[in-house]
Amino acid sequence: MMTYNKALEIAERLKTVISNQFSVSDKEDIITLYREVLRKEFVKSSCNDCYRDALIEVYTYLKREGKMKEKSEYSLKNGVVIQVFGTNKVYTNANITNEAAEAYLKEYPKGINLFAYYPDDWETRIAGKAIEEVTLNEELVTELAGKLAEGATKKSLKEDYKAYEIDGKALTARALDSYLKAADELNQGKE
């Protein structure tokens, strides 16, 4: 595994060659740097500047971040962006972590086809992870139960509460379903 200092040293050396043609050895170094520093595969295009562009991307990352990209055992296919339904979380290869990938795959196991690389034991890993449970706010459950008792429909309540926030965080559709279920159970317990 390459260290940050070694990667920076190679990038500095290659930066001096950038105005000239890269040798075969230089191109191999750029491909290795790209994989080791950015944790993604270099894709050669028909563009003559793809090696120069890759070197600039590597060098800029090293100087800006001061470290190598942290390794994730999961890598998305080129161009794939994952947005987790009901949240503002968006993942690309730039920010995907093992935890984020496994949480996503726990919810959407068929999403494995969006990943270029993943560990062989990914199914075992996600089987052991519980889906995050929603801790319900009792005041909201009581409020919803009251509205249901007054004749409001679940559909109308979903519309009314879709922008509702608890502790500064928007209520997701899944959480709202949990609240409505708890409110329904509360009303049934009173009968």
Rosetta constraint file for C-alpha pairs under 8 A:
AtomPair CA 1 CA 36 HARMONIC 7.47 0.50
AtomPair CA 2 CA 6 HARMONIC 6.44 0.50
AtomPair CA 2 CA 7 HARMONIC 6.56 0.50
AtomPair CA 2 CA 36 HARMONIC 6.59 0.50
AtomPair CA 3 CA 7 HARMONIC 6.17 0.50
AtomPair CA 3 CA 68 HARMONIC 7.67 0.50
AtomPair CA 4 CA 8 HARMONIC 6.14 0.50
AtomPair CA 4 CA 37 HARMONIC 7.87 0.50
AtomPair CA 4 CA 62 HARMONIC 7.69 0.50
AtomPair CA 4 CA 66 HARMONIC 7.82 0.50
AtomPair CA 4 CA 67 HARMONIC 5.74 0.50
AtomPair CA 4 CA 68 HARMONIC 5.78 0.50
AtomPair CA 5 CA 9 HARMONIC 6.10 0.50
AtomPair CA 6 CA 10 HARMONIC 6.28 0.50
AtomPair CA 7 CA 11 HARMONIC 6.11 0.50
AtomPair CA 7 CA 33 HARMONIC 6.50 0.50
AtomPair CA 7 CA 37 HARMONIC 7.24 0.50
AtomPair CA 8 CA 12 HARMONIC 6.00 0.50
AtomPair CA 8 CA 59 HARMONIC 7.15 0.50
AtomPair CA 8 CA 62 HARMONIC 6.72 0.50
AtomPair CA 9 CA 13 HARMONIC 6.31 0.50
AtomPair CA 10 CA 14 HARMONIC 6.16 0.50
AtomPair CA 10 CA 29 HARMONIC 7.72 0.50
AtomPair CA 11 CA 15 HARMONIC 5.97 0.50
AtomPair CA 11 CA 30 HARMONIC 7.98 0.50
AtomPair CA 11 CA 33 HARMONIC 7.81 0.50
AtomPair CA 11 CA 55 HARMONIC 6.95 0.50
AtomPair CA 11 CA 58 HARMONIC 7.53 0.50
AtomPair CA 11 CA 59 HARMONIC 5.97 0.50
AtomPair CA 12 CA 16 HARMONIC 6.86 0.50
AtomPair CA 12 CA 59 HARMONIC 7.75 0.50
AtomPair CA 13 CA 17 HARMONIC 7.18 0.50
AtomPair CA 14 CA 18 HARMONIC 6.37 0.50
AtomPair CA 14 CA 26 HARMONIC 7.04 0.50
AtomPair CA 14 CA 55 HARMONIC 7.78 0.50
AtomPair CA 15 CA 55 HARMONIC 7.62 0.50
AtomPair CA 17 CA 21 HARMONIC 7.17 0.50
AtomPair CA 17 CA 22 HARMONIC 6.74 0.50
AtomPair CA 18 CA 22 HARMONIC 7.16 0.50
AtomPair CA 18 CA 52 HARMONIC 6.49 0.50
AtomPair CA 22 CA 26 HARMONIC 5.49 0.50
AtomPair CA 22 CA 27 HARMONIC 6.20 0.50
AtomPair CA 23 CA 27 HARMONIC 6.28 0.50
AtomPair CA 24 CA 28 HARMONIC 6.31 0.50
AtomPair CA 25 CA 29 HARMONIC 6.27 0.50
AtomPair CA 26 CA 30 HARMONIC 6.25 0.50
AtomPair CA 27 CA 31 HARMONIC 6.26 0.50
AtomPair CA 27 CA 51 HARMONIC 6.68 0.50
AtomPair CA 28 CA 32 HARMONIC 6.20 0.50
AtomPair CA 29 CA 33 HARMONIC 6.02 0.50
AtomPair CA 30 CA 34 HARMONIC 6.01 0.50
AtomPair CA 30 CA 51 HARMONIC 6.78 0.50
AtomPair CA 30 CA 54 HARMONIC 7.09 0.50
AtomPair CA 30 CA 55 HARMONIC 6.10 0.50
AtomPair CA 31 CA 35 HARMONIC 6.33 0.50
AtomPair CA 31 CA 41 HARMONIC 7.80 0.50
AtomPair CA 31 CA 42 HARMONIC 5.90 0.50
AtomPair CA 32 CA 36 HARMONIC 6.01 0.50
AtomPair CA 33 CA 37 HARMONIC 5.56 0.50
AtomPair CA 33 CA 38 HARMONIC 7.69 0.50
AtomPair CA 33 CA 55 HARMONIC 7.97 0.50
AtomPair CA 33 CA 58 HARMONIC 7.03 0.50
AtomPair CA 34 CA 38 HARMONIC 5.48 0.50
AtomPair CA 34 CA 39 HARMONIC 6.94 0.50
AtomPair CA 34 CA 40 HARMONIC 6.68 0.50
AtomPair CA 34 CA 41 HARMONIC 6.89 0.50
AtomPair CA 34 CA 42 HARMONIC 6.30 0.50
AtomPair CA 34 CA 54 HARMONIC 6.77 0.50
AtomPair CA 34 CA 55 HARMONIC 7.50 0.50
AtomPair CA 34 CA 58 HARMONIC 6.17 0.50
AtomPair CA 35 CA 39 HARMONIC 4.78 0.50
AtomPair CA 35 CA 40 HARMONIC 5.04 0.50
AtomPair CA 35 CA 41 HARMONIC 5.44 0.50
AtomPair CA 35 CA 42 HARMONIC 6.85 0.50
AtomPair CA 36 CA 40 HARMONIC 7.81 0.50
AtomPair CA 36 CA 68 HARMONIC 7.60 0.50
AtomPair CA 37 CA 58 HARMONIC 6.67 0.50
AtomPair CA 37 CA 62 HARMONIC 7.66 0.50
AtomPair CA 37 CA 68 HARMONIC 4.90 0.50
AtomPair CA 37 CA 69 HARMONIC 5.74 0.50
AtomPair CA 38 CA 58 HARMONIC 6.86 0.50
AtomPair CA 38 CA 61 HARMONIC 7.91 0.50
AtomPair CA 38 CA 68 HARMONIC 6.92 0.50
AtomPair CA 38 CA 69 HARMONIC 5.44 0.50
AtomPair CA 39 CA 69 HARMONIC 6.52 0.50
AtomPair CA 39 CA 70 HARMONIC 7.83 0.50
AtomPair CA 39 CA 71 HARMONIC 6.54 0.50
AtomPair CA 40 CA 75 HARMONIC 7.45 0.50
AtomPair CA 40 CA 93 HARMONIC 7.63 0.50
AtomPair CA 42 CA 54 HARMONIC 7.70 0.50
AtomPair CA 44 CA 50 HARMONIC 6.46 0.50
AtomPair CA 44 CA 51 HARMONIC 7.84 0.50
AtomPair CA 45 CA 50 HARMONIC 6.45 0.50
AtomPair CA 49 CA 53 HARMONIC 6.00 0.50
AtomPair CA 50 CA 54 HARMONIC 6.04 0.50
AtomPair CA 51 CA 55 HARMONIC 6.14 0.50
AtomPair CA 52 CA 56 HARMONIC 6.21 0.50
AtomPair CA 53 CA 57 HARMONIC 6.16 0.50
AtomPair CA 54 CA 58 HARMONIC 6.18 0.50
AtomPair CA 55 CA 59 HARMONIC 5.99 0.50
AtomPair CA 56 CA 60 HARMONIC 5.89 0.50
AtomPair CA 57 CA 61 HARMONIC 6.14 0.50
AtomPair CA 58 CA 62 HARMONIC 6.20 0.50
AtomPair CA 59 CA 63 HARMONIC 6.20 0.50
AtomPair CA 60 CA 64 HARMONIC 5.92 0.50
AtomPair CA 61 CA 65 HARMONIC 5.73 0.50
AtomPair CA 61 CA 66 HARMONIC 7.65 0.50
AtomPair CA 62 CA 66 HARMONIC 5.24 0.50
AtomPair CA 62 CA 67 HARMONIC 5.86 0.50
AtomPair CA 62 CA 68 HARMONIC 6.64 0.50
AtomPair CA 72 CA 96 HARMONIC 7.10 0.50
AtomPair CA 72 CA 97 HARMONIC 5.38 0.50
AtomPair CA 72 CA 98 HARMONIC 5.57 0.50
AtomPair CA 73 CA 97 HARMONIC 7.82 0.50
AtomPair CA 73 CA 98 HARMONIC 6.21 0.50
AtomPair CA 73 CA 117 HARMONIC 7.24 0.50
AtomPair CA 73 CA 118 HARMONIC 5.76 0.50
AtomPair CA 73 CA 119 HARMONIC 6.22 0.50
AtomPair CA 74 CA 96 HARMONIC 7.45 0.50
AtomPair CA 74 CA 97 HARMONIC 7.22 0.50
AtomPair CA 74 CA 98 HARMONIC 6.35 0.50
AtomPair CA 74 CA 101 HARMONIC 6.78 0.50
AtomPair CA 74 CA 115 HARMONIC 6.86 0.50
AtomPair CA 74 CA 116 HARMONIC 7.72 0.50
AtomPair CA 74 CA 117 HARMONIC 5.44 0.50
AtomPair CA 74 CA 118 HARMONIC 4.52 0.50
AtomPair CA 74 CA 119 HARMONIC 7.06 0.50
AtomPair CA 75 CA 93 HARMONIC 6.05 0.50
AtomPair CA 75 CA 96 HARMONIC 7.58 0.50
AtomPair CA 75 CA 115 HARMONIC 5.60 0.50
AtomPair CA 75 CA 116 HARMONIC 5.56 0.50
AtomPair CA 75 CA 117 HARMONIC 4.95 0.50
AtomPair CA 75 CA 118 HARMONIC 6.55 0.50
AtomPair CA 76 CA 80 HARMONIC 6.12 0.50
AtomPair CA 76 CA 81 HARMONIC 7.99 0.50
AtomPair CA 76 CA 92 HARMONIC 6.94 0.50
AtomPair CA 76 CA 93 HARMONIC 5.81 0.50
AtomPair CA 76 CA 114 HARMONIC 5.91 0.50
AtomPair CA 76 CA 115 HARMONIC 4.06 0.50
AtomPair CA 76 CA 116 HARMONIC 5.20 0.50
AtomPair CA 76 CA 117 HARMONIC 6.89 0.50
AtomPair CA 77 CA 114 HARMONIC 5.92 0.50
AtomPair CA 77 CA 115 HARMONIC 5.19 0.50
AtomPair CA 77 CA 116 HARMONIC 4.62 0.50
AtomPair CA 77 CA 117 HARMONIC 7.94 0.50
AtomPair CA 78 CA 116 HARMONIC 7.97 0.50
AtomPair CA 80 CA 92 HARMONIC 6.62 0.50
AtomPair CA 80 CA 114 HARMONIC 6.79 0.50
AtomPair CA 81 CA 90 HARMONIC 6.97 0.50
AtomPair CA 81 CA 91 HARMONIC 5.80 0.50
AtomPair CA 81 CA 92 HARMONIC 5.04 0.50
AtomPair CA 82 CA 90 HARMONIC 5.59 0.50
AtomPair CA 82 CA 91 HARMONIC 5.03 0.50
AtomPair CA 82 CA 92 HARMONIC 6.54 0.50
AtomPair CA 83 CA 87 HARMONIC 7.79 0.50
AtomPair CA 83 CA 88 HARMONIC 7.35 0.50
AtomPair CA 83 CA 89 HARMONIC 5.84 0.50
AtomPair CA 83 CA 90 HARMONIC 4.37 0.50
AtomPair CA 83 CA 91 HARMONIC 6.37 0.50
AtomPair CA 84 CA 88 HARMONIC 7.10 0.50
AtomPair CA 84 CA 89 HARMONIC 5.66 0.50
AtomPair CA 84 CA 90 HARMONIC 6.47 0.50
AtomPair CA 84 CA 104 HARMONIC 7.27 0.50
AtomPair CA 86 CA 172 HARMONIC 5.21 0.50
AtomPair CA 86 CA 173 HARMONIC 6.11 0.50
AtomPair CA 86 CA 174 HARMONIC 7.39 0.50
AtomPair CA 87 CA 172 HARMONIC 6.77 0.50
AtomPair CA 91 CA 95 HARMONIC 5.89 0.50
AtomPair CA 91 CA 96 HARMONIC 5.51 0.50
AtomPair CA 92 CA 96 HARMONIC 5.82 0.50
AtomPair CA 96 CA 100 HARMONIC 6.16 0.50
AtomPair CA 96 CA 101 HARMONIC 6.47 0.50
AtomPair CA 97 CA 101 HARMONIC 6.09 0.50
AtomPair CA 98 CA 102 HARMONIC 6.03 0.50
AtomPair CA 99 CA 103 HARMONIC 6.04 0.50
AtomPair CA 100 CA 104 HARMONIC 6.14 0.50
AtomPair CA 101 CA 105 HARMONIC 6.12 0.50
AtomPair CA 102 CA 106 HARMONIC 5.96 0.50
AtomPair CA 102 CA 122 HARMONIC 7.57 0.50
AtomPair CA 102 CA 125 HARMONIC 7.37 0.50
AtomPair CA 102 CA 126 HARMONIC 5.78 0.50
AtomPair CA 103 CA 107 HARMONIC 6.62 0.50
AtomPair CA 103 CA 126 HARMONIC 7.30 0.50
AtomPair CA 103 CA 129 HARMONIC 7.76 0.50
AtomPair CA 103 CA 131 HARMONIC 7.55 0.50
AtomPair CA 104 CA 108 HARMONIC 5.99 0.50
AtomPair CA 104 CA 109 HARMONIC 7.73 0.50
AtomPair CA 104 CA 111 HARMONIC 7.95 0.50
AtomPair CA 105 CA 109 HARMONIC 4.51 0.50
AtomPair CA 105 CA 110 HARMONIC 7.46 0.50
AtomPair CA 105 CA 111 HARMONIC 6.30 0.50
AtomPair CA 105 CA 112 HARMONIC 6.78 0.50
AtomPair CA 105 CA 126 HARMONIC 6.91 0.50
AtomPair CA 106 CA 126 HARMONIC 5.36 0.50
AtomPair CA 106 CA 127 HARMONIC 7.31 0.50
AtomPair CA 106 CA 129 HARMONIC 7.43 0.50
AtomPair CA 106 CA 131 HARMONIC 7.24 0.50
AtomPair CA 107 CA 131 HARMONIC 7.62 0.50
AtomPair CA 111 CA 115 HARMONIC 7.65 0.50
AtomPair CA 118 CA 122 HARMONIC 6.94 0.50
AtomPair CA 121 CA 125 HARMONIC 6.31 0.50
AtomPair CA 122 CA 126 HARMONIC 6.28 0.50
AtomPair CA 123 CA 127 HARMONIC 6.11 0.50
AtomPair CA 124 CA 128 HARMONIC 6.63 0.50
AtomPair CA 125 CA 129 HARMONIC 6.92 0.50
AtomPair CA 134 CA 175 HARMONIC 6.46 0.50
AtomPair CA 134 CA 178 HARMONIC 7.65 0.50
AtomPair CA 136 CA 140 HARMONIC 7.93 0.50
AtomPair CA 136 CA 141 HARMONIC 7.35 0.50
AtomPair CA 136 CA 179 HARMONIC 6.76 0.50
AtomPair CA 137 CA 141 HARMONIC 6.46 0.50
AtomPair CA 138 CA 142 HARMONIC 6.16 0.50
AtomPair CA 139 CA 143 HARMONIC 6.13 0.50
AtomPair CA 140 CA 144 HARMONIC 6.06 0.50
AtomPair CA 140 CA 179 HARMONIC 7.54 0.50
AtomPair CA 141 CA 145 HARMONIC 6.03 0.50
AtomPair CA 141 CA 179 HARMONIC 5.76 0.50
AtomPair CA 141 CA 180 HARMONIC 7.22 0.50
AtomPair CA 141 CA 182 HARMONIC 6.41 0.50
AtomPair CA 141 CA 183 HARMONIC 5.07 0.50
AtomPair CA 142 CA 146 HARMONIC 6.17 0.50
AtomPair CA 142 CA 183 HARMONIC 6.48 0.50
AtomPair CA 142 CA 186 HARMONIC 7.82 0.50
AtomPair CA 143 CA 147 HARMONIC 6.44 0.50
AtomPair CA 144 CA 148 HARMONIC 6.14 0.50
AtomPair CA 144 CA 157 HARMONIC 7.84 0.50
AtomPair CA 144 CA 179 HARMONIC 7.69 0.50
AtomPair CA 144 CA 180 HARMONIC 6.75 0.50
AtomPair CA 144 CA 183 HARMONIC 5.81 0.50
AtomPair CA 145 CA 149 HARMONIC 6.11 0.50
AtomPair CA 145 CA 180 HARMONIC 7.66 0.50
AtomPair CA 145 CA 183 HARMONIC 4.35 0.50
AtomPair CA 145 CA 184 HARMONIC 6.25 0.50
AtomPair CA 145 CA 186 HARMONIC 6.66 0.50
AtomPair CA 145 CA 187 HARMONIC 6.08 0.50
AtomPair CA 146 CA 150 HARMONIC 6.25 0.50
AtomPair CA 147 CA 151 HARMONIC 6.55 0.50
AtomPair CA 147 CA 152 HARMONIC 5.52 0.50
AtomPair CA 148 CA 152 HARMONIC 4.82 0.50
AtomPair CA 148 CA 153 HARMONIC 6.42 0.50
AtomPair CA 148 CA 154 HARMONIC 7.42 0.50
AtomPair CA 148 CA 183 HARMONIC 7.79 0.50
AtomPair CA 148 CA 184 HARMONIC 7.48 0.50
AtomPair CA 149 CA 187 HARMONIC 7.07 0.50
AtomPair CA 152 CA 156 HARMONIC 6.68 0.50
AtomPair CA 152 CA 157 HARMONIC 6.91 0.50
AtomPair CA 153 CA 157 HARMONIC 6.28 0.50
AtomPair CA 154 CA 158 HARMONIC 6.06 0.50
AtomPair CA 154 CA 180 HARMONIC 7.08 0.50
AtomPair CA 155 CA 159 HARMONIC 6.44 0.50
AtomPair CA 156 CA 160 HARMONIC 6.14 0.50
AtomPair CA 157 CA 161 HARMONIC 5.89 0.50
AtomPair CA 158 CA 162 HARMONIC 5.74 0.50
AtomPair CA 158 CA 173 HARMONIC 7.93 0.50
AtomPair CA 158 CA 176 HARMONIC 7.08 0.50
AtomPair CA 161 CA 171 HARMONIC 7.95 0.50
AtomPair CA 161 CA 176 HARMONIC 7.79 0.50
AtomPair CA 162 CA 171 HARMONIC 6.83 0.50
AtomPair CA 162 CA 172 HARMONIC 7.54 0.50
AtomPair CA 162 CA 173 HARMONIC 7.17 0.50
AtomPair CA 162 CA 176 HARMONIC 7.86 0.50
AtomPair CA 163 CA 170 HARMONIC 6.35 0.50
AtomPair CA 163 CA 171 HARMONIC 6.85 0.50
AtomPair CA 164 CA 170 HARMONIC 5.91 0.50
AtomPair CA 164 CA 171 HARMONIC 5.71 0.50
AtomPair CA 165 CA 169 HARMONIC 5.11 0.50
AtomPair CA 165 CA 170 HARMONIC 4.30 0.50
AtomPair CA 165 CA 171 HARMONIC 5.50 0.50
AtomPair CA 166 CA 170 HARMONIC 6.49 0.50
AtomPair CA 166 CA 171 HARMONIC 6.78 0.50
AtomPair CA 171 CA 175 HARMONIC 6.18 0.50
AtomPair CA 171 CA 176 HARMONIC 6.37 0.50
AtomPair CA 172 CA 176 HARMONIC 6.15 0.50
AtomPair CA 173 CA 177 HARMONIC 6.25 0.50
AtomPair CA 174 CA 178 HARMONIC 6.45 0.50
AtomPair CA 175 CA 179 HARMONIC 6.30 0.50
AtomPair CA 176 CA 180 HARMONIC 6.18 0.50
AtomPair CA 177 CA 181 HARMONIC 6.13 0.50
AtomPair CA 178 CA 182 HARMONIC 6.19 0.50
AtomPair CA 179 CA 183 HARMONIC 6.08 0.50
AtomPair CA 180 CA 184 HARMONIC 6.03 0.50
AtomPair CA 181 CA 185 HARMONIC 6.22 0.50
AtomPair CA 182 CA 186 HARMONIC 6.10 0.50
AtomPair CA 183 CA 187 HARMONIC 6.30 0.50
AtomPair CA 184 CA 188 HARMONIC 6.28 0.50
AtomPair CA 185 CA 189 HARMONIC 6.12 0.50
AtomPair CA 186 CA 190 HARMONIC 6.58 0.50
AtomPair CA 187 CA 191 HARMONIC 6.80 0.50
